[in-house]
Amino acid sequence: MALCDAEGVAALTMRRLGAALGVEAMSLYHYLPAKEALLDGVVETVFAEIDAAVTDVEPADGWRARIREQFLAARRVMLRHPWMPPLLASRTSVPPNLFFYYDAILRTMVEAGFSYHIAHRALHAFGSMPLGFVQEPFGPAMTSEDDDAFEEHMAALAQSLPHLTAMMESEAHDTDDPTMGWCDSQVEFEFTLDLLLDGLDRLRG
């Protein structure tokens, strides 16, 4: 995890890990059958960190405040490990502790008067938000690192996609706003979360 935090998950190879530990890469296979098992372990460890963070949250009054704090606690963990969302998407199995995490969310909703029917739909609406990030359907074709090329690219896009281009230009993120991706800033995350919670509150009971 420290290697991923410093250099991204692509840097996590058995050879690189072996070098960091001062051993030959092949010796790691005595403990792990393959690199995929290592990556599964990393995912499980991050989820354990989320579980601990959620457990540490001070009990809030009301279902809405409790769920909101749970999601924001998970996001604080994800912001420490921004490589986690794409790694999670690559896994073929679900860590067992994740089921307990979602069960706790459902318990909060059912005890607040939601039916399982509405709670089920709520989980679909939340998407990846309980895990502290928003899964975006697409990202920008370019970043603004090369300002001249970016301006040319945006000008070309404006001809065929005027509304998307105008939105992208008007929604440049504040550099002080923590982000998990092109369009998953803290402000956007909390806006979406509050919008969903407000809507669910109208359906409660």
C-alpha positions in Angstrom: 0.0 0.0 0.0 2.9 2.4 0.8 4.3 1.7 -2.7 0.9 2.3 -4.3 0.4 5.5 -2.4 3.8 6.8 -3.5 3.9 5.7 -7.1 0.5 4.3 -8.1 -0.7 0.7 -8.4 1.2 0.2 -11.7 4.4 0.3 -9.7 3.3 -2.6 -7.6 5.2 -5.5 -9.2 6.5 -8.6 -7.5 10.0 -7.6 -8.5 9.6 -4.1 -7.1 8.0 -5.4 -3.9 10.8 -7.9 -3.4 13.4 -5.2 -3.8 11.5 -3.0 -1.2 11.6 -5.9 1.2 15.2 -6.9 0.4 14.3 -10.3 -1.0 14.2 -12.0 -4.4 10.8 -11.6 -6.2 10.5 -15.4 -6.5 10.6 -15.9 -2.8 7.3 -13.9 -2.5 5.5 -16.8 -4.2 6.1 -18.9 -1.2 3.5 -16.7 0.5 1.3 -15.7 -2.4 0.2 -18.0 -5.4 0.2 -15.0 -7.8 0.2 -11.3 -8.1 -3.6 -11.3 -8.2 -3.6 -12.6 -4.7 -1.4 -9.7 -3.6 -3.8 -7.2 -5.2 -6.8 -8.9 -3.5 -5.0 -8.6 -0.2 -4.4 -4.9 -0.9 -8.1 -4.3 -1.6 -9.1 -6.2 1.5 -6.7 -4.1 3.6 -8.2 -0.8 2.2 -11.7 -2.1 3.1 -10.5 -2.9 6.6 -9.3 0.7 6.8 -12.7 1.9 5.7 -14.4 -0.3 8.2 -12.2 1.0 11.0 -12.8 4.6 9.9 -16.6 4.1 9.8 -16.5 2.4 13.2 -14.6 5.4 14.6 -17.3 7.9 13.4 -19.2 9.5 16.3 -22.8 8.2 16.4 -25.0 10.8 14.7 -28.6 11.6 15.3 -30.9 10.4 12.6 -30.4 7.9 9.7 -29.5 10.6 7.2 -26.6 12.0 9.3 -25.3 8.5 10.1 -25.2 7.4 6.4 -23.7 10.7 5.4 -20.9 10.4 7.9 -20.3 6.7 6.9 -19.9 7.7 3.2 -17.6 10.7 4.1 -15.4 8.5 6.3 -15.0 6.0 3.5 -14.1 8.9 1.2 -11.4 10.1 3.5 -9.8 6.7 3.2 -10.1 6.7 -0.6 -8.5 10.1 -0.8 -5.5 8.6 0.9 -5.4 5.8 -1.7 -6.6 7.4 -5.0 -5.4 4.3 -7.0 -8.0 2.2 -5.2 -11.1 2.7 -7.4 -9.6 1.4 -10.7 -8.0 -1.5 -8.7 -11.4 -2.4 -7.2 -13.0 -2.4 -10.6 -10.4 -5.0 -11.8 -11.2 -7.5 -9.0 -13.2 -10.7 -9.8 -14.3 -11.4 -6.2 -15.9 -9.3 -3.5 -14.0 -9.1 -0.1 -16.2 -10.6 2.6 -15.9 -7.6 4.9 -17.6 -5.5 2.2 -20.8 -7.4 2.7 -20.8 -6.5 6.4 -20.3 -2.8 5.5 -23.3 -2.8 3.2 -25.4 -4.8 5.7 -24.8 -2.0 8.3 -26.0 0.6 5.8 -29.2 -1.4 5.1 -29.7 -1.8 8.9 -29.6 1.9 9.3 -32.2 2.5 6.6 -34.6 -0.3 7.7 -34.5 0.8 11.3 -35.3 4.3 10.1 -38.5 3.0 8.4 -37.4 2.3 4.8 -38.7 -0.9 3.2 -36.2 -3.3 1.7 -37.7 -2.4 -1.6 -36.7 1.3 -1.3 -33.4 0.4 0.4 -32.5 -1.8 -2.5 -33.2 1.0 -4.9 -31.2 3.4 -2.8 -28.2 1.2 -3.0 -28.5 1.3 -6.8 -28.8 5.1 -6.7 -25.8 5.4 -4.4 -23.6 3.4 -6.8 -20.0 3.5 -5.6 -20.6 6.4 -3.2 -20.7 4.2 0.0 -17.1 3.4 -0.9 -16.1 7.0 -1.0 -15.9 7.7 -4.7 -18.1 8.3 -7.8 -17.7 6.1 -10.8 -17.6 8.5 -13.8 -18.9 7.2 -17.2 -16.1 9.0 -18.9 -13.2 11.4 -18.3 -11.8 14.3 -20.4 -10.0 13.5 -23.6 -7.1 15.6 -22.4 -5.9 17.2 -19.2 -4.9 20.9 -19.0 -1.2 20.1 -18.4 -0.5 21.3 -21.9 -2.4 24.6 -22.0 -2.0 25.4 -25.7 -3.0 21.9 -26.8 -5.9 21.9 -24.4 -7.3 25.2 -25.6 -7.1 23.9 -29.2 -8.8 20.7 -28.3 -11.6 22.5 -26.4 -12.1 24.9 -29.4 -12.5 21.9 -31.7 -14.9 20.2 -29.4 -17.0 23.4 -29.1 -18.1 23.1 -32.7 -19.7 19.7 -32.3 -20.4 19.4 -28.6 -21.2 23.0 -27.5 -23.0 22.1 -24.2 -20.5 19.5 -22.9 -17.6 21.9 -23.8 -19.3 24.9 -22.0 -19.9 22.7 -18.9 -16.3 21.5 -18.9 -14.9 25.0 -19.2 -17.2 26.4 -16.5 -16.6 23.5 -14.0 -12.8 23.7 -13.7 -12.1 22.4 -10.2 -10.6 24.4 -7.4 -7.1 23.1 -6.7 -7.9 23.1 -3.0 -10.9 20.8 -3.5 -9.8 17.1 -3.0 -10.6 15.0 -6.0 -10.7 11.3 -6.8 -10.8 11.9 -10.6 -11.7 14.3 -13.3 -15.3 14.8 -12.1 -15.3 13.5 -8.5 -14.4 16.4 -6.3 -15.3 16.7 -2.7 -17.9 19.4 -3.4 -19.5 17.3 -6.1 -19.5 14.2 -3.9 -21.3 15.9 -1.1 -23.7 17.7 -3.4 -24.7 14.3 -5.0 -24.9 12.6 -1.6 -27.1 15.3 -0.1 -29.4 15.3 -3.2 -29.9 11.5 -2.9 -30.5 11.6 0.9 -33.0 14.4 0.5 -34.9 12.4 -2.1 -34.9 9.2 0.0 -36.2 11.1 3.0 -39.3 12.0 1.0 -39.9 8.3 0.3 -39.2 7.1 3.9 -42.1 5.0 5.4 
